[in-house]
Amino acid sequence: MILTIINISFGIGEFFSTTFLILIILSSCAYLYRISKKYQKSKYAISSLAVMLILHLVAFPFLYTLMLKSNPNSFEFKTAIHDNRKQIVLNEWIDDSKDIPSQIKALENIKLANYTILNKSLKELEQLTFTENHILHSDFDLNIPGRNFMATIYIFDKKGVLKRKFTKTGGQNELDSMKFGSVITHDISYLKDKLHYYKVKKVELDKNNFWTYATLLPYSASSLFTGNMSPLTPIANIFYTIHYIIIYCIGIGVFLHFLIRNLELIIRNRKS
């Protein structure tokens, strides 16, 4: 389930927003189902409403997102919606990734300029260390929440201006023996992985694969009334039809139940 949610999300932030949104909807539906037991005459109508909301707001939008991830041409959207959403995702990708190449280059330059001390441990850098282009220093503090230590490595230029700062957490012995070169290499690898991730997402974006559960939900939930999205493939048509048959049947049944209940109350009041 977690891997599936990751698959229909862009990045860790989108993963948490998707998970949070699904949990909020499921919690609300569970609460609605629970309170249905307090109203015996409307018990089945309220519990049916809870089931309908789960299907309409969680199950089918989730399924549609997986379909779009597998085949971006599963559904057709109104042009304005499609183009606007694509541009938003493209802008986010550009904003998040544009500085990464320059950061990688800066770290590689630092690594190259300080090749003579790459094998020095962070403990050795507690004393000011001078190289041809930089001044380096590290200090250690206890990281109270994790009961671990935190090492901070400062890199200054020859004028004493701070150019870069790294932080690492872990056990005291681990940090004491950690090599300065491994810190730089780790950060370079992290940034390269991040850049690769964005490049993969850019390829998906070029293929119109940019929908997530959170962004699709408003259009899926309202398409019954607005026609914002329409199924194109046979499998999408089948599930879309099943979806709205269920919603119409349960929705009409719940509506008629409360309509009849209200009419009964009006008739009783008039008789009394």
C-alpha positions, 0 to 999 in steps of 0.5 A, spaced: 500 500 500 505 504 501 509 503 495 503 504 491 502 511 494 509 513 493 508 510 485 502 515 485 506 521 488 511 526 486 516 526 491 516 525 499 512 532 500 507 529 495 507 522 498 505 525 505 500 530 502 496 524 499 497 519 505 494 525 509 488 526 505 486 519 504 487 518 512 482 524 513 477 522 508 477 515 511 477 517 518 471 522 516 467 516 513 469 511 519 466 517 524 460 517 519 459 510 519 460 509 527 455 515 529 450 511 524 449 506 529 445 511 534 440 513 529 436 506 528 431 508 523 437 511 518 442 506 520 443 503 513 442 510 509 448 513 513 452 507 513 451 507 505 453 514 505 459 513 508 461 507 503 459 511 498 464 517 500 469 512 500 468 509 493 467 516 490 473 520 494 478 514 495 477 508 491 476 510 484 480 516 484 486 512 487 484 507 481 484 513 476 491 515 478 494 508 477 491 508 470 493 515 468 500 513 471 500 507 467 497 510 461 496 518 461 491 517 455 486 513 459 482 519 461 481 526 457 481 532 461 478 539 458 484 543 455 485 548 460 485 544 466 490 539 462 495 545 460 494 549 467 496 542 471 502 541 466 505 548 467 504 548 475 508 541 475 513 544 470 514 550 474 515 546 480 520 542 477 524 547 474 524 551 481 526 545 485 532 543 480 535 549 477 540 550 483 542 543 483 548 543 478 551 549 480 551 546 487 554 539 485 560 543 481 561 547 487 562 541 492 566 538 486 571 544 486 571 544 494 573 537 494 578 538 488 581 544 492 582 540 498 584 534 496 590 534 501 586 533 507 580 528 504 583 523 508 583 527 515 577 525 520 572 530 522 575 530 529 582 532 526 578 538 523 576 541 530 583 545 530 583 550 524 586 547 518 588 551 512 589 549 505 591 553 499 584 556 498 580 554 504 580 554 512 576 548 515 573 547 522 569 542 525 565 542 532 561 537 535 554 537 539 550 532 543 543 532 539 538 531 544 532 528 541 536 522 538 541 522 543 546 522 538 552 527 536 552 532 531 558 534 527 558 541 523 563 542 518 565 549 516 568 551 510 571 558 509 575 562 504 581 565 505 578 572 508 574 568 513 567 568 509 563 562 510 562 558 504 559 552 506 557 548 512 555 541 513 552 537 518 552 530 520 549 526 525 551 519 528 554 516 534 560 519 537 565 514 535 562 514 528 563 522 527 570 522 530 572 517 525 568 520 519 573 522 513 572 529 510 572 526 503 566 522 505 562 527 507 563 531 501 562 525 496 556 523 500 553 530 499 555 530 491 552 523 490 545 525 494 545 531 489 546 527 483 541 522 485 536 528 486 538 531 479 536 524 476 530 524 480 528 530 477 530 528 470 526 522 470 520 526 473 521 531 467 521 525 462 514 523 465 512 530 465 513 530 457 509 524 457 503 527 460 504 523 466 503 528 471 497 527 475 497 525 483 491 522 487 491 529 491 491 533 484 486 528 481 481 528 486 477 535 485 476 533 478 474 526 479 469 528 484 466 533 480 466 530 473 459 527 474 457 534 474 462 538 470 465 533 465 472 535 466 474 528 465 472 523 460 474 516 460 478 514 453 480 507 454 476 501 454 478 499 461 477 506 464 470 506 461 468 500 464 471 503 471 468 510 470 461 507 468 461 502 474 463 508 479 457 512 477 452 507 477 454 505 484 454 513 486 447 514 483 444 508 486 447 509 493 446 517 492 439 516 490 437 511 495 440 515 501 436 522 498 429 518 498 430 515 505 431 522 508 426 525 503 421 520 506 423 521 513 422 528 512 415 527 509 413 522 515 415 528 520 411 533 516 405 529 516 406 527 523 406 534 525 400 536 521 396 530 524 398 532 531 
